[in-house]
Structure formats: C-alpha cells, structure tokens
Amino acid sequence: MKIKSISIILILLMATLVSGCMAVKEESYAQSADTFSVEYEEAYDDSSARTVAGGGADNGVASSVDRKTITTVDMTIQVNDAAAGVDEISKMAVAAGGYVSGSSIYDSYYSGSDTRKEGYVTVRVPESGCSSFLGKVEILGEVTHKSVNAQDVTEEYIDVKARLDNLQRQETRLQEILNMTKTVEEVLNVEKELGRVRGEIESFTGRLNYLEDRIEFSTINIRLTEPRPITHSWGIRDAVSESVRGFIAMVNALIILVGYLLPLLIVVTVFVGIILIVRKRVRK
C-alpha cells in the first residue's frame, strides 16, 4: 500500500514538472514571435519611409522628376540674299552661346533661265535660349515652314545614370577586393571582372554625355530660299520665247515628216519614170 502511494505521488510530480516546462516553452515561443513581428513591422515601416522619401512611388516620380527633352526645329525662311542670311544666322548662333554644325550655299534652277541661290545651315543653341533665337531668325525674312519636335528622354536618362552609378560602385568594390587577393588566380579573376565593369562604364558614360549634350543644346535646321525675280517685260519676252520654241518644234516635225516620206517619194518617182519611158517607146 505504501509502495502504491509513493508511485502515485511520483507520477503526479512528474506530470506537474512536464506541464510547467511546456508552459514555459510556449511563453518563450510567444515572446519570440512577438519580437520578430515587431522587428519586421519596424523594418517594413522604415523601408516604406525610405521609398516615399526617395520618390519610389510612381506618382512621386511623375510629379518631382525634372523632365529631359531633346528639341529639334526645322524651318524654311525666304530672304533676299541666302548667302548673307546664312552668315547672319551663324553669327547669331555664336552670340547666343551656340555653334554652327554645318552650312552650305548652292544654286537652284527653276523654269527657263530662272536661277536662285539657296542656303542650308544647322546650328546648336542652348535650350534655355532657343525661343529667343528663333524669334530673331524669323525677323530676317518670311517663314514659310516651321516644325518643332521635343523628344522626351527622361526615362532613358534616369536609367543610364542609375546603371552608371551602380557600375561605379561595383568598380570601387572590385578594386578593394583586388587589393585583398593573394593568389594569381584570384587576381586574374578580379581583374577580368574589373575590365568588364570598366568597359560598361565607358559605354554608359558616352551615352550619358550624348544625352546631356542633346538635352542642353537644341538642334535647329534652317533652309533659306530667295524670292523669284520680278521682271517688267509685259509678256513680250515670254511671247518671243514661246514663238521661238514653236518654230523649232515645227521644224523638228517637218524634218521627221520628210524622213518618213522620203523613201516613199523615191519609190513613186522611180515608178513614174518607168511608166513615162514605156509610153514613149510604145508611141514610137
């Protein structure tokens, strides 16, 4: 009986100990889960805050980003002297802080003896002074054609700049790793990767410089024409010219007609001659 009582008491003690351990374990697990949840929420809130502050949201980017555009203008203007107009526009471009990238003067042939000069000039002027420059050019003559094209390259500009920054950070890190390498194989591997990164840096740097140049300076293509000369011949010169051309055309037509009829005339003449000779002999 005593042995039974002792056994029951031991069993109860063991059950109490086990239940206590399980309770402690559950409490510890709950505390760990709460701690992880709080840390995760804090990290998420901090990440979200950084995203909003950096303009990570689409609406934020759309409203705060500085738009990058490439402006190209095509214009045709009628002036009294095309050569003088090209020179004047070239001087105006330099005065506006720009430069001339190409120009030409040539003869244009129209109907008859009507020959006029035409010019073509391409200038690059700062984007900030583009409108003012165009206003001065339009004063030189009569604008017969004008078109303005603004190409938005904001997305490409931001992408190229971000890639370039990332590559430059990679280059710095690879340089640090190269200084820590000890074996020849490690040095060769790091230098190979470093060469690849530097090649991409040069490529993206060139593209970024091109975009910045096109964004900063507008391209303006200007064609200059001269007006048709006014003459006071009351149509006499035109009438004489038309009569001369008509006479020449008639002579050409007669020559062609004679060329077609000449073989026939020869045949008819020979045939008539034979008939006359035969008749003469018959009469004798």
Backbone torsions as a table, in degrees:
resi	resn	phi	psi	omega
1	MET	NA	-42.6	178.2
2	LYS	-64.2	-39.7	-179.3
3	ILE	-64.1	-40.4	178.5
4	LYS	-62.4	-43.9	-178.7
5	SER	-63.1	-42.1	179.9
6	ILE	-63.3	-40.9	-179.8
7	SER	-63.4	-42.3	179.6
8	ILE	-63.2	-41.3	-179.6
9	ILE	-63.5	-43.0	179.4
10	LEU	-62.1	-41.2	179.5
11	ILE	-62.9	-43.4	178.6
12	LEU	-62.5	-40.3	179.5
13	LEU	-62.9	-43.3	179.9
14	MET	-64.2	-41.1	178.8
15	ALA	-63.1	-39.0	179.4
16	THR	-64.4	-43.9	179.9
17	LEU	-62.7	-43.0	-179.1
18	VAL	-64.0	-45.1	180.0
19	SER	-63.8	-36.7	178.9
20	GLY	-65.7	-42.7	179.2
21	CYS	-62.8	-42.1	179.8
22	MET	-63.6	-39.1	179.0
23	ALA	-64.7	-43.4	179.0
24	VAL	-62.5	-41.4	-179.4
25	LYS	-63.4	-43.0	179.3
26	GLU	-64.4	-39.5	179.5
27	GLU	-65.6	-40.6	179.1
28	SER	-64.3	-42.2	179.5
29	TYR	-63.5	-41.3	179.2
30	ALA	-63.1	-42.4	178.9
31	GLN	-64.0	-40.3	179.0
32	SER	-63.0	-42.9	179.9
33	ALA	-63.6	-41.4	178.8
34	ASP	-63.3	-42.7	-179.6
35	THR	-61.8	-45.5	178.9
36	PHE	-61.1	-41.3	-179.7
37	SER	-62.9	-43.9	-179.3
38	VAL	-64.2	-44.4	-179.7
39	GLU	-63.0	-41.8	-179.7
40	TYR	-63.7	-43.1	179.6
41	GLU	-64.5	-40.1	178.7
42	GLU	-64.4	-42.8	179.0
43	ALA	-63.5	-41.4	-179.8
44	TYR	-64.8	-43.3	179.3
45	ASP	-63.0	-40.4	-179.0
46	ASP	-66.2	-40.6	178.2
47	SER	-64.1	-42.6	178.9
48	SER	-62.5	-40.6	-179.5
49	ALA	-63.5	-42.4	178.9
50	ARG	-63.9	-37.5	-179.2
51	THR	-64.8	-45.6	-179.5
52	VAL	-66.0	-42.5	-179.0
53	ALA	-64.4	-34.8	-179.1
54	GLY	-86.4	2.1	-180.0
55	GLY	77.5	34.5	-176.9
56	GLY	-71.2	-27.6	-179.7
57	ALA	-72.6	148.9	-177.4
58	ASP	-62.0	-41.6	-179.7
59	ASN	-64.0	-38.4	179.5
60	GLY	-64.0	-42.9	-179.5
61	VAL	-65.4	-44.1	-176.7
62	ALA	-62.2	-32.1	-174.7
63	SER	-91.2	-24.3	-172.9
64	SER	-107.2	-17.3	-174.4
65	VAL	-74.2	141.5	177.5
66	ASP	-82.6	116.4	-176.0
67	ARG	-66.9	139.2	178.8
68	LYS	-113.4	119.3	-178.1
69	THR	-129.3	147.1	174.9
70	ILE	-107.0	116.4	-175.7
71	THR	-99.9	129.7	176.7
72	THR	-128.7	129.8	-178.4
73	VAL	-120.7	132.4	173.5
74	ASP	-117.0	128.6	-174.6
75	MET	-142.0	142.2	171.6
76	THR	-120.6	129.2	-176.2
77	ILE	-134.6	137.6	179.7
78	GLN	-97.5	123.5	-178.5
79	VAL	-128.9	165.0	179.9
80	ASN	-73.0	-34.6	-178.3
81	ASP	-133.7	109.1	-175.9
82	ALA	-65.8	-41.5	-178.9
83	ALA	-63.3	-45.3	178.4
84	ALA	-64.8	-35.4	178.5
85	GLY	-64.8	-40.8	177.7
86	VAL	-62.6	-43.8	178.8
87	ASP	-62.3	-42.8	-178.6
88	GLU	-65.1	-42.9	179.4
89	ILE	-65.3	-37.6	178.2
90	SER	-62.3	-43.7	178.7
91	LYS	-65.1	-39.1	179.8
92	MET	-64.8	-37.6	179.8
93	ALA	-65.2	-43.6	178.6
94	VAL	-64.4	-41.2	179.3
95	ALA	-64.0	-28.9	-179.5
96	ALA	-84.1	2.7	179.8
97	GLY	91.3	12.9	-179.9
98	GLY	-110.2	-155.8	-179.1
99	TYR	-157.7	165.9	179.6
100	VAL	-98.0	125.9	179.3
101	SER	-99.3	-10.6	177.6
102	GLY	177.8	146.3	177.9
103	SER	-157.2	156.8	178.8
104	SER	-158.4	152.6	175.3
105	ILE	-129.9	133.9	-177.7
106	TYR	-151.2	164.2	178.4
107	ASP	-89.8	138.7	175.1
108	SER	-116.0	127.3	-177.2
109	TYR	-100.5	128.9	178.9
110	TYR	-114.7	-157.4	-176.9
111	SER	-66.2	140.9	177.7
112	GLY	65.2	-133.2	-178.2
113	SER	-98.3	17.6	-177.7
114	ASP	-76.6	107.2	179.8
115	THR	-123.2	128.8	-179.8
116	ARG	-133.1	154.0	177.4
117	LYS	-84.1	146.3	171.8
118	GLU	-134.1	151.1	179.9
119	GLY	-132.7	157.0	178.3
120	TYR	-142.3	129.1	-179.4
121	VAL	-140.5	137.7	176.4
122	THR	-118.4	123.4	-178.4
123	VAL	-123.9	154.7	174.2
124	ARG	-118.7	121.0	-179.9
125	VAL	-125.8	153.1	178.9
126	PRO	-56.3	140.6	-177.9
127	GLU	-57.9	-36.4	-177.4
128	SER	-65.6	-27.1	-178.5
129	GLY	-108.9	16.9	-176.5
130	CYS	-65.0	-48.1	-177.9
131	SER	-61.9	-42.8	179.2
132	SER	-63.5	-40.7	-179.9
133	PHE	-64.3	-44.1	179.8
134	LEU	-62.6	-37.7	177.8
135	GLY	-61.3	-38.2	179.0
136	LYS	-71.2	-36.2	179.4
137	VAL	-66.4	-40.0	-177.2
138	GLU	-64.4	-22.3	179.0
139	ILE	-72.3	-22.3	-175.2
140	LEU	-67.9	-23.7	-177.5
141	GLY	-170.9	-155.7	-178.8
142	GLU	-100.3	121.1	-179.7
143	VAL	-80.4	118.7	179.5
144	THR	-102.5	-14.8	178.2
145	HIS	-157.6	140.6	177.7
146	LYS	-157.3	130.2	176.1
147	SER	-140.6	140.3	-179.3
148	VAL	-123.0	128.1	179.2
149	ASN	-122.7	123.5	178.4
150	ALA	-115.2	109.0	-178.8
151	GLN	-93.4	120.9	-179.3
152	ASP	-81.9	116.5	179.7
153	VAL	-119.0	25.2	-177.5
154	THR	-59.4	-47.3	-177.0
155	GLU	-62.3	-44.8	179.7
156	GLU	-65.6	-40.4	-179.3
157	TYR	-61.7	-46.4	-179.7
158	ILE	-64.9	-40.9	-179.4
159	ASP	-64.4	-45.9	-179.2
160	VAL	-64.6	-41.9	-179.1
161	LYS	-65.8	-40.8	179.0
162	ALA	-64.8	-42.4	178.4
163	ARG	-63.6	-40.4	179.9
164	LEU	-64.8	-43.7	177.5
165	ASP	-61.0	-41.9	179.5
166	ASN	-64.1	-42.8	179.2
167	LEU	-65.3	-36.8	178.3
168	GLN	-66.8	-36.3	175.1
169	ARG	-66.6	-39.3	176.6
170	GLN	-62.2	-40.1	179.1
171	GLU	-61.9	-43.8	179.1
172	THR	-61.9	-43.7	-179.7
173	ARG	-66.2	-41.9	178.3
174	LEU	-64.5	-35.5	177.2
175	GLN	-64.6	-38.8	177.1
176	GLU	-66.1	-41.4	179.0
177	ILE	-65.5	-37.7	179.6
178	LEU	-61.7	-37.0	178.8
179	ASN	-69.1	-19.1	-178.6
180	MET	-97.9	-8.8	-177.9
181	THR	-71.1	151.0	-176.2
182	LYS	-120.8	-35.2	-177.4
183	THR	-95.6	159.0	-180.0
184	VAL	-64.2	-39.8	-179.4
185	GLU	-62.5	-42.6	178.5
186	GLU	-63.8	-41.7	179.8
187	VAL	-61.4	-44.6	-179.4
188	LEU	-63.9	-42.1	179.6
189	ASN	-63.1	-44.7	-179.1
190	VAL	-67.4	-42.1	179.4
191	GLU	-64.3	-35.6	177.1
192	LYS	-63.0	-46.4	179.1
193	GLU	-66.5	-36.8	179.1
194	LEU	-65.2	-38.7	177.3
195	GLY	-64.6	-39.9	178.4
196	ARG	-63.1	-45.6	-178.9
197	VAL	-63.4	-42.1	-179.8
198	ARG	-66.2	-34.8	175.6
199	GLY	-62.5	-42.8	178.0
200	GLU	-67.5	-34.8	177.9
201	ILE	-62.1	-43.8	179.0
202	GLU	-62.7	-41.5	-179.6
203	SER	-63.7	-48.7	-179.3
204	PHE	-69.1	-32.6	177.3
205	THR	-64.3	-42.5	177.6
206	GLY	-62.7	-42.6	179.3
207	ARG	-65.5	-40.6	-179.9
208	LEU	-66.0	-40.4	178.1
209	ASN	-63.8	-39.2	178.5
210	TYR	-62.9	-47.1	-179.9
211	LEU	-62.5	-43.3	-179.2
212	GLU	-63.5	-38.2	178.3
213	ASP	-66.2	-43.3	-179.8
214	ARG	-68.8	-32.1	178.8
215	ILE	-73.5	-41.3	-175.6
216	GLU	-73.7	-34.7	-177.3
217	PHE	-117.8	126.5	176.1
218	SER	-80.3	146.9	177.4
219	THR	-102.0	124.5	-177.0
220	ILE	-123.3	116.6	177.9
221	ASN	-102.3	121.3	-175.0
222	ILE	-124.3	125.6	174.7
223	ARG	-106.4	129.3	-177.8
224	LEU	-113.3	129.9	178.5
225	THR	-123.0	157.1	177.3
226	GLU	-106.3	148.3	179.4
227	PRO	-71.6	158.2	178.8
228	ARG	-70.8	131.7	-178.7
229	PRO	-63.4	141.5	-179.4
230	ILE	-97.0	125.6	179.0
231	THR	-116.4	153.9	-178.1
232	HIS	-116.0	55.2	-179.3
233	SER	-94.4	1.3	-179.0
234	TRP	51.7	24.6	176.1
235	GLY	88.4	-3.5	-178.0
236	ILE	-63.7	-44.8	-179.1
237	ARG	-62.8	-42.1	179.6
238	ASP	-65.2	-38.7	-179.9
239	ALA	-65.1	-43.5	178.4
240	VAL	-62.2	-42.5	-179.9
241	SER	-62.6	-41.3	-179.7
242	GLU	-66.6	-40.2	179.8
243	SER	-65.9	-40.6	178.0
244	VAL	-63.0	-44.7	179.5
245	ARG	-63.8	-36.8	178.3
246	GLY	-66.4	-40.8	178.6
247	PHE	-63.3	-44.7	179.6
248	ILE	-62.2	-38.9	179.4
249	ALA	-66.0	-38.2	179.7
250	MET	-67.0	-42.1	178.3
251	VAL	-61.7	-42.5	178.5
252	ASN	-61.5	-39.6	179.5
253	ALA	-65.9	-40.7	179.1
254	LEU	-64.2	-41.1	179.0
255	ILE	-61.8	-43.5	178.9
256	ILE	-64.0	-41.1	180.0
257	LEU	-63.1	-44.1	178.1
258	VAL	-61.8	-38.8	178.7
259	GLY	-61.5	-37.8	177.7
260	TYR	-73.7	-39.0	-173.5
261	LEU	-83.6	-22.2	-174.8
262	LEU	-57.3	-47.5	178.3
263	PRO	-60.6	-38.9	179.3
264	LEU	-65.5	-41.0	178.3
265	LEU	-62.2	-40.5	179.2
266	ILE	-62.8	-44.7	-179.6
267	VAL	-63.1	-45.7	-179.6
268	VAL	-62.5	-42.3	-180.0
269	THR	-62.1	-43.5	178.9
270	VAL	-64.4	-42.6	-178.9
271	PHE	-63.9	-44.6	178.8
272	VAL	-63.4	-39.3	179.0
273	GLY	-62.4	-42.6	179.2
274	ILE	-63.2	-43.0	179.9
275	ILE	-60.5	-44.5	-179.2
276	LEU	-64.0	-39.4	179.9
277	ILE	-66.2	-41.5	-179.5
278	VAL	-63.5	-45.3	180.0
279	ARG	-60.8	-42.2	-178.5
280	LYS	-62.6	-39.5	-180.0
281	ARG	-71.1	-37.0	179.2
282	VAL	-64.3	-42.5	179.7
283	ARG	-62.5	-34.7	178.8
284	LYS	-69.4	NA	NA
